[in-house]
Amino acid sequence: YGFGGAIPPYTNRGSHCFALNGDIFNPRVNGINEVIECYKRAINNCKLYGPTNFAEIINEINQNIGSEQVNQNHQKFHILVIITDGVISDMNKTIDEIVRGSELPMAIVIVGVGDADFESMETLDGDDEALYSQAYRKYMAADIVQFVPFNDFKHNPHLLAKETLNEIPGQLLNWMRK
């Protein structure tokens, strides 16, 4: 999925959740090669469009994961990677969706690219303080978000990979223990 883009034929308004492969009814792609091809097409066909909102795309992922059957014989764990260059404009709605997603088999990695003020991303990370949803009137069930400021690691790909994947094993184990 993509977000924060004006997609044809609607080039004068932004979308905060669209299929990068162009097929909203079947947005899944298989393997890194298909992901790269989708990004290449999107770069040529979409125009970046603000503001930066995460709630719609996290909601879509929550709905997809929430509708899947998960049990001892059918186990899945999902990782949502969000690459962003901006400060989000829908913080409360995003927190609501993260709290909702914290009860699902998923992890969210947010990679901040560029020189924006990413303080709000640190808040979403939830390492210092558990996120609380006003809409659902509860705290997150688990810490599912990892924020990585790309600029801090851009000259060391091994350290970037380590930091990006740092919390995933623990998040997966915590989910499986449930």
C-alpha atoms as one frame of an Amber mdcrd trajectory, in Angstrom:
protein
   0.000   0.000   0.000   0.951   3.596  -0.456  -0.137   6.734   1.344   0.288
  10.445   0.855   0.032  10.345  -2.911  -2.138  11.836  -5.602  -2.933   8.953
  -7.893  -4.320   9.208 -11.421  -6.895  10.200 -12.442  -7.292  12.230  -9.195
  -4.070  14.232  -9.321  -5.466  17.184  -7.361  -6.190  15.322  -4.096  -4.234
  12.986  -1.894  -4.962   9.414  -0.949  -3.829   7.972   2.352  -4.343   4.326
   1.423  -3.945   3.009  -2.093  -2.665  -0.182  -3.682   0.820   0.379  -5.039
   0.211  -2.315  -7.636  -2.882  -0.434  -8.847  -5.350  -3.173  -7.838  -7.149
  -2.214  -4.617  -9.096  -5.516  -4.762  -5.868  -7.546  -4.795  -3.081  -5.350
  -3.409  -0.758  -8.181  -2.395   2.561  -8.715  -4.111   4.962 -11.609  -3.771
   8.606 -11.118  -3.052  10.951  -8.179  -3.003  11.155  -7.973  -6.818   7.414
  -7.305  -7.086   7.643  -4.747  -4.270  10.413  -2.903  -6.115   8.442  -2.967
  -9.386   5.389  -1.526  -7.618   7.480   1.274  -6.140   8.979   2.069  -9.548
   5.506   2.302 -11.112   4.234   4.420  -8.216   7.159   6.847  -8.483   6.334
   7.394 -12.143   2.547   7.593 -11.714   1.941   9.190  -8.313   2.674  12.653
  -7.030   3.617  13.081  -3.366   0.741  14.752  -1.589   0.376  15.816   2.046
  -0.522  15.880   4.760   1.070  12.730   6.156  -1.605  10.494   7.680  -1.066
   6.929   8.888  -4.461   6.016  10.368  -6.119   4.960   7.092  -3.371   2.576
   6.079  -3.034   1.075   9.573  -6.833   0.683   9.676  -6.737  -1.180   6.344
  -4.025  -3.504   7.628  -5.906  -4.032  10.910  -9.030  -5.009   8.964  -7.097
  -7.408   6.727  -5.301  -9.073   9.619  -8.366  -9.073  11.855 -10.358 -10.997
   9.249  -7.764 -13.779   8.973  -8.191 -16.970  10.920  -5.270 -17.471  13.283
  -4.907 -20.598  15.418  -2.361 -23.280  16.261  -2.658 -24.801  12.787  -2.769
 -21.523  10.854  -0.173 -19.138  12.270   0.745 -15.819  10.709   2.557 -12.699
  11.861   2.602  -9.508   9.816   5.115  -6.673   9.634   3.957  -3.305   8.329
   6.843  -1.103   7.217   6.004   2.580   6.833   8.582   4.777   5.130   7.837
   8.445   5.694   9.430  11.833   5.245   6.972  13.837   7.277   5.414  14.472
  10.623   1.972  12.892  10.829  -1.142  15.037  10.932  -3.550  12.478  12.383
  -1.786  11.542  15.616  -4.854  10.644  17.711  -6.415   8.498  14.979  -3.062
   6.822  14.362  -2.722   6.027  18.071  -6.254   4.564  18.007  -5.312   2.275
  15.116  -2.019   1.227  16.706  -3.816   0.373  19.950  -6.364  -1.617  17.923
  -3.558  -3.365  16.043  -1.703  -4.190  19.254  -4.147  -7.065  19.787  -3.367
  -8.546  16.371  -0.407 -10.635  15.110   1.531  -7.675  13.752   4.452  -5.329
  14.180   4.888  -1.863  12.696   8.269  -0.455  11.694   8.314   3.254  10.865
  11.381   4.490   9.008  11.769   8.265   9.028  13.661   9.533   5.986  14.948
  13.085   5.721  15.386  15.955   8.138  11.839  16.389   9.474  11.141  16.588
  13.192  10.302  12.989  14.025   9.499  13.527  17.711   5.930  12.290  17.149
   7.323   9.035  15.741   9.196   8.465  18.997   5.838   8.844  20.775   4.294
   6.200  18.497   7.212   3.888  19.274   5.756   3.538  22.761   9.037   2.587
  24.431   8.860   5.380  27.000   5.111   5.500  27.556   2.359   3.088  26.549
  -0.031   4.488  23.950  -3.570   5.202  25.099  -6.518   5.341  22.721  -9.188
   7.898  23.532 -11.571   6.218  21.072 -11.188   2.716  22.541 -10.496   3.928
  26.115  -7.636   1.535  26.664  -3.877   1.193  26.512  -2.085  -0.783  23.842
  -1.984  -4.509  24.554   1.647  -4.747  23.392   4.404  -2.513  22.058   4.169
  -3.202  18.330   5.919  -0.103  16.908   9.599   0.456  16.207  10.739   3.852
  14.906  14.027   4.114  13.025  15.470   7.501  11.983  17.150   6.577   8.690
  19.669   9.447   8.831  21.171   8.009  12.028  22.079   4.776  10.222  22.294
   5.641   6.518  26.066   5.126   6.365  25.932   1.729   8.035  23.494  -0.689
   6.330  24.192  -3.469   8.846  23.344  -1.213  11.784  20.268   0.064   9.898
  19.047  -3.509   9.412  19.785  -4.371  13.047  17.889  -1.335  14.343  14.971
  -1.870  11.940  14.497  -5.502  12.969  15.535  -5.039  16.610  12.122  -5.482
  18.250  10.560  -7.952  15.775  11.730 -11.205  17.448  10.364 -10.121  20.835
   7.106  -8.909  19.313   6.669 -12.219  17.488   7.420 -14.256  20.620   5.053
 -12.145  22.736   2.268 -12.718  20.189   2.913 -16.484  20.012   2.838 -16.728
  23.812  -0.723 -15.382  23.735
